């Protein structure tokens, strides 16, 4: 299988999630996502700031309420889209991720960060509380950690982000590419249909109570066994050979 790189590439604007940036991010995420070959998407960024969040110029009062709504609506759409995609999405973070940029990291399935990376929701300090980033933050961090970030705007270091579960791994900057590719190559060896099934099921069961979650996932495992790639993998394992997932 193959991977796709999406690179936020407006370092002069600190990779702000302007309306046009959000639109092209949505386009890039959806591009050929049904391709049989695609197994993983990696989101990274140019420059010292991974992503600074919304472009505040777009949120000043000169623009009307309709425009403001549009910005937040497409942002929410992109964040939820990441979890609806049939392939895992990895955030490869090298630098500062703030507000909606922090939300982006929290929304990815996996996040690998360099030691110099930092994560913050500083909206409260300028009078625009990070309420939408809080949705993703509150779902991937312990409540008291998320709320301290939201109430103070103080950043988490990469190590703190790791400790509280906002990122999966922290590595020295010169190992970031290698570590991200290691994870990516591992995922690329798996069957696309199995990855898609597993990802969709994981997010579905997370919102359910324990009994419902087990009922639903039990059925999914039974269905998984009827998939050709499921049978192929099990047979290969029993025969101690490598499964071949070209399809």
DAPEDA-V940894 format. One line per field, one symbol per residue. ss: DSSP state (H for helix, E for strand, C for the rest). phi: phi as a letter, one per 20 degrees, with the letter a starting at -180 (. if undefined). burial: # if it has 9 or more other C-alpha atoms within 8 Angstrom, else .. A space follows every 50 residues. Layout:
BEGIN
ss=???
phi=???
burial=???
END
This chain:
BEGIN
ss=CEEEEEEECCHHHCCCCCHHHHHHHHHHHHCCCCCCCEEEEEEEECCCEE ECCCCHHHHCCCCCHHHHHHHHHHHHHHHHHHHHCCCEEEEEECCEEECH HHHHHHHCCEEEEECCCEEECCHHHHCCCCHHHHHHHHHHCCHHHHHHHH HHCCCEEHHHHHHCCCCCEEECHHHHHHHHHHHHHHHHCCCHHHHHHHHH HHHHHHCCCHHHHHHHHHHHHHHHHHCHHHHHHHHHHHCCCCCCCCC
phi=.dcceddfccffellfefgffffffffffeglfegfefdbdddcbenfdf aenfffgfdfffeegffggfffffffffffggfeffcfddeddcpecclf ffgfffeffccdcfgefccbceggfdncgfffgfffffeccggffgffgf edmffefgfffffenfcebccggfdfffffffffffffeeffffffffff fgffffedfgfffffffffffffgfefgfffgffffffelcefddee
burial=#.#..#.#.##..#####..###.##..#...#....#########.### #####..#....#....#..#..###.######.################ #########################...##.###.###.###..##.### .########.##.#####.##.#.##..##...#..##.###.####.## #.#.#......##..##..#...##...#####..##..........
END
